[in-house]
Amino acid sequence: MTIERSDLEAKFRQVQSAVDDTASTAKNAGIGLAIGGVLLVLLVYLLGRRKGKKGGAQLEIYRLS
């Protein structure tokens, strides 16, 4: 049994196709996670601003001397 150049080229094309599919899937998932992370940080920031504007307990400190 001999291995021809065309056999190798066909197999390399098949492997390259599988790698390209996997890379595009991973890229799409990464973009989705990045967008989700940015939205989460924005939400936490906005909720923190709202809580800060509401104010908190007032604490008065008297100095006794």
Chimera marker file (.cmm) of the C-alpha trace (Angstrom):
<marker_set name="trace">
<marker id="1" x="0.000" y="0.000" z="0.000" r="1" g="1" b="0" radius="0.5"/>
<marker id="2" x="1.381" y="3.372" z="-0.975" r="1" g="1" b="0" radius="0.5"/>
<marker id="3" x="0.396" y="6.784" z="0.174" r="1" g="1" b="0" radius="0.5"/>
<marker id="4" x="-0.120" y="9.217" z="-2.644" r="1" g="1" b="0" radius="0.5"/>
<marker id="5" x="0.251" y="12.967" z="-2.499" r="1" g="1" b="0" radius="0.5"/>
<marker id="6" x="-3.467" y="13.387" z="-3.212" r="1" g="1" b="0" radius="0.5"/>
<marker id="7" x="-4.301" y="11.182" z="-0.193" r="1" g="1" b="0" radius="0.5"/>
<marker id="8" x="-2.237" y="13.410" z="2.078" r="1" g="1" b="0" radius="0.5"/>
<marker id="9" x="-3.724" y="16.597" z="0.654" r="1" g="1" b="0" radius="0.5"/>
<marker id="10" x="-7.265" y="15.292" z="1.108" r="1" g="1" b="0" radius="0.5"/>
<marker id="11" x="-6.577" y="14.326" z="4.728" r="1" g="1" b="0" radius="0.5"/>
<marker id="12" x="-4.943" y="17.686" z="5.465" r="1" g="1" b="0" radius="0.5"/>
<marker id="13" x="-7.961" y="19.502" z="4.005" r="1" g="1" b="0" radius="0.5"/>
<marker id="14" x="-10.258" y="17.402" z="6.199" r="1" g="1" b="0" radius="0.5"/>
<marker id="15" x="-8.213" y="18.170" z="9.324" r="1" g="1" b="0" radius="0.5"/>
<marker id="16" x="-8.023" y="21.878" z="8.425" r="1" g="1" b="0" radius="0.5"/>
<marker id="17" x="-11.787" y="21.995" z="8.003" r="1" g="1" b="0" radius="0.5"/>
<marker id="18" x="-12.316" y="20.453" z="11.448" r="1" g="1" b="0" radius="0.5"/>
<marker id="19" x="-9.860" y="22.914" z="13.022" r="1" g="1" b="0" radius="0.5"/>
<marker id="20" x="-11.566" y="25.882" z="11.349" r="1" g="1" b="0" radius="0.5"/>
<marker id="21" x="-14.997" y="24.758" z="12.586" r="1" g="1" b="0" radius="0.5"/>
<marker id="22" x="-13.730" y="24.327" z="16.135" r="1" g="1" b="0" radius="0.5"/>
<marker id="23" x="-11.977" y="27.701" z="16.091" r="1" g="1" b="0" radius="0.5"/>
<marker id="24" x="-15.045" y="29.556" z="14.862" r="1" g="1" b="0" radius="0.5"/>
<marker id="25" x="-17.228" y="27.905" z="17.504" r="1" g="1" b="0" radius="0.5"/>
<marker id="26" x="-14.769" y="28.830" z="20.259" r="1" g="1" b="0" radius="0.5"/>
<marker id="27" x="-14.494" y="32.382" z="18.936" r="1" g="1" b="0" radius="0.5"/>
<marker id="28" x="-18.279" y="32.847" z="18.996" r="1" g="1" b="0" radius="0.5"/>
<marker id="29" x="-18.489" y="31.488" z="22.543" r="1" g="1" b="0" radius="0.5"/>
<marker id="30" x="-15.680" y="33.799" z="23.652" r="1" g="1" b="0" radius="0.5"/>
<marker id="31" x="-17.391" y="36.839" z="22.197" r="1" g="1" b="0" radius="0.5"/>
<marker id="32" x="-20.629" y="35.915" z="23.970" r="1" g="1" b="0" radius="0.5"/>
<marker id="33" x="-18.841" y="35.500" z="27.300" r="1" g="1" b="0" radius="0.5"/>
<marker id="34" x="-17.051" y="38.827" z="26.887" r="1" g="1" b="0" radius="0.5"/>
<marker id="35" x="-20.299" y="40.657" z="26.173" r="1" g="1" b="0" radius="0.5"/>
<marker id="36" x="-21.959" y="38.973" z="29.154" r="1" g="1" b="0" radius="0.5"/>
<marker id="37" x="-19.062" y="39.986" z="31.410" r="1" g="1" b="0" radius="0.5"/>
<marker id="38" x="-19.241" y="43.613" z="30.319" r="1" g="1" b="0" radius="0.5"/>
<marker id="39" x="-22.995" y="43.703" z="30.914" r="1" g="1" b="0" radius="0.5"/>
<marker id="40" x="-22.548" y="42.166" z="34.364" r="1" g="1" b="0" radius="0.5"/>
<marker id="41" x="-19.931" y="44.754" z="35.353" r="1" g="1" b="0" radius="0.5"/>
<marker id="42" x="-22.158" y="47.555" z="34.059" r="1" g="1" b="0" radius="0.5"/>
<marker id="43" x="-25.139" y="46.240" z="36.026" r="1" g="1" b="0" radius="0.5"/>
<marker id="44" x="-23.130" y="45.990" z="39.251" r="1" g="1" b="0" radius="0.5"/>
<marker id="45" x="-21.775" y="49.511" z="38.720" r="1" g="1" b="0" radius="0.5"/>
<marker id="46" x="-25.231" y="50.984" z="38.175" r="1" g="1" b="0" radius="0.5"/>
<marker id="47" x="-26.700" y="49.178" z="41.177" r="1" g="1" b="0" radius="0.5"/>
<marker id="48" x="-23.798" y="50.422" z="43.329" r="1" g="1" b="0" radius="0.5"/>
<marker id="49" x="-24.396" y="54.008" z="42.228" r="1" g="1" b="0" radius="0.5"/>
<marker id="50" x="-28.078" y="53.726" z="43.076" r="1" g="1" b="0" radius="0.5"/>
<marker id="51" x="-27.315" y="52.335" z="46.508" r="1" g="1" b="0" radius="0.5"/>
<marker id="52" x="-24.782" y="55.110" z="47.097" r="1" g="1" b="0" radius="0.5"/>
<marker id="53" x="-27.251" y="57.843" z="46.186" r="1" g="1" b="0" radius="0.5"/>
<marker id="54" x="-29.857" y="56.469" z="48.584" r="1" g="1" b="0" radius="0.5"/>
<marker id="55" x="-27.537" y="57.181" z="51.468" r="1" g="1" b="0" radius="0.5"/>
<marker id="56" x="-26.884" y="55.097" z="54.478" r="1" g="1" b="0" radius="0.5"/>
<marker id="57" x="-27.057" y="55.348" z="58.209" r="1" g="1" b="0" radius="0.5"/>
<marker id="58" x="-25.796" y="58.639" z="59.623" r="1" g="1" b="0" radius="0.5"/>
<marker id="59" x="-23.188" y="58.289" z="62.296" r="1" g="1" b="0" radius="0.5"/>
<marker id="60" x="-22.357" y="61.190" z="64.592" r="1" g="1" b="0" radius="0.5"/>
<marker id="61" x="-19.207" y="61.066" z="66.632" r="1" g="1" b="0" radius="0.5"/>
<marker id="62" x="-18.877" y="63.317" z="69.689" r="1" g="1" b="0" radius="0.5"/>
<marker id="63" x="-15.586" y="64.042" z="71.266" r="1" g="1" b="0" radius="0.5"/>
<marker id="64" x="-15.649" y="64.027" z="75.050" r="1" g="1" b="0" radius="0.5"/>
<marker id="65" x="-12.832" y="65.942" z="76.660" r="1" g="1" b="0" radius="0.5"/>
<link id1="1" id2="2" r="1" g="1" b="0" radius="0.2"/>
<link id1="2" id2="3" r="1" g="1" b="0" radius="0.2"/>
<link id1="3" id2="4" r="1" g="1" b="0" radius="0.2"/>
<link id1="4" id2="5" r="1" g="1" b="0" radius="0.2"/>
<link id1="5" id2="6" r="1" g="1" b="0" radius="0.2"/>
<link id1="6" id2="7" r="1" g="1" b="0" radius="0.2"/>
<link id1="7" id2="8" r="1" g="1" b="0" radius="0.2"/>
<link id1="8" id2="9" r="1" g="1" b="0" radius="0.2"/>
<link id1="9" id2="10" r="1" g="1" b="0" radius="0.2"/>
<link id1="10" id2="11" r="1" g="1" b="0" radius="0.2"/>
<link id1="11" id2="12" r="1" g="1" b="0" radius="0.2"/>
<link id1="12" id2="13" r="1" g="1" b="0" radius="0.2"/>
<link id1="13" id2="14" r="1" g="1" b="0" radius="0.2"/>
<link id1="14" id2="15" r="1" g="1" b="0" radius="0.2"/>
<link id1="15" id2="16" r="1" g="1" b="0" radius="0.2"/>
<link id1="16" id2="17" r="1" g="1" b="0" radius="0.2"/>
<link id1="17" id2="18" r="1" g="1" b="0" radius="0.2"/>
<link id1="18" id2="19" r="1" g="1" b="0" radius="0.2"/>
<link id1="19" id2="20" r="1" g="1" b="0" radius="0.2"/>
<link id1="20" id2="21" r="1" g="1" b="0" radius="0.2"/>
<link id1="21" id2="22" r="1" g="1" b="0" radius="0.2"/>
<link id1="22" id2="23" r="1" g="1" b="0" radius="0.2"/>
<link id1="23" id2="24" r="1" g="1" b="0" radius="0.2"/>
<link id1="24" id2="25" r="1" g="1" b="0" radius="0.2"/>
<link id1="25" id2="26" r="1" g="1" b="0" radius="0.2"/>
<link id1="26" id2="27" r="1" g="1" b="0" radius="0.2"/>
<link id1="27" id2="28" r="1" g="1" b="0" radius="0.2"/>
<link id1="28" id2="29" r="1" g="1" b="0" radius="0.2"/>
<link id1="29" id2="30" r="1" g="1" b="0" radius="0.2"/>
<link id1="30" id2="31" r="1" g="1" b="0" radius="0.2"/>
<link id1="31" id2="32" r="1" g="1" b="0" radius="0.2"/>
<link id1="32" id2="33" r="1" g="1" b="0" radius="0.2"/>
<link id1="33" id2="34" r="1" g="1" b="0" radius="0.2"/>
<link id1="34" id2="35" r="1" g="1" b="0" radius="0.2"/>
<link id1="35" id2="36" r="1" g="1" b="0" radius="0.2"/>
<link id1="36" id2="37" r="1" g="1" b="0" radius="0.2"/>
<link id1="37" id2="38" r="1" g="1" b="0" radius="0.2"/>
<link id1="38" id2="39" r="1" g="1" b="0" radius="0.2"/>
<link id1="39" id2="40" r="1" g="1" b="0" radius="0.2"/>
<link id1="40" id2="41" r="1" g="1" b="0" radius="0.2"/>
<link id1="41" id2="42" r="1" g="1" b="0" radius="0.2"/>
<link id1="42" id2="43" r="1" g="1" b="0" radius="0.2"/>
<link id1="43" id2="44" r="1" g="1" b="0" radius="0.2"/>
<link id1="44" id2="45" r="1" g="1" b="0" radius="0.2"/>
<link id1="45" id2="46" r="1" g="1" b="0" radius="0.2"/>
<link id1="46" id2="47" r="1" g="1" b="0" radius="0.2"/>
<link id1="47" id2="48" r="1" g="1" b="0" radius="0.2"/>
<link id1="48" id2="49" r="1" g="1" b="0" radius="0.2"/>
<link id1="49" id2="50" r="1" g="1" b="0" radius="0.2"/>
<link id1="50" id2="51" r="1" g="1" b="0" radius="0.2"/>
<link id1="51" id2="52" r="1" g="1" b="0" radius="0.2"/>
<link id1="52" id2="53" r="1" g="1" b="0" radius="0.2"/>
<link id1="53" id2="54" r="1" g="1" b="0" radius="0.2"/>
<link id1="54" id2="55" r="1" g="1" b="0" radius="0.2"/>
<link id1="55" id2="56" r="1" g="1" b="0" radius="0.2"/>
<link id1="56" id2="57" r="1" g="1" b="0" radius="0.2"/>
<link id1="57" id2="58" r="1" g="1" b="0" radius="0.2"/>
<link id1="58" id2="59" r="1" g="1" b="0" radius="0.2"/>
<link id1="59" id2="60" r="1" g="1" b="0" radius="0.2"/>
<link id1="60" id2="61" r="1" g="1" b="0" radius="0.2"/>
<link id1="61" id2="62" r="1" g="1" b="0" radius="0.2"/>
<link id1="62" id2="63" r="1" g="1" b="0" radius="0.2"/>
<link id1="63" id2="64" r="1" g="1" b="0" radius="0.2"/>
<link id1="64" id2="65" r="1" g="1" b="0" radius="0.2"/>
</marker_set>
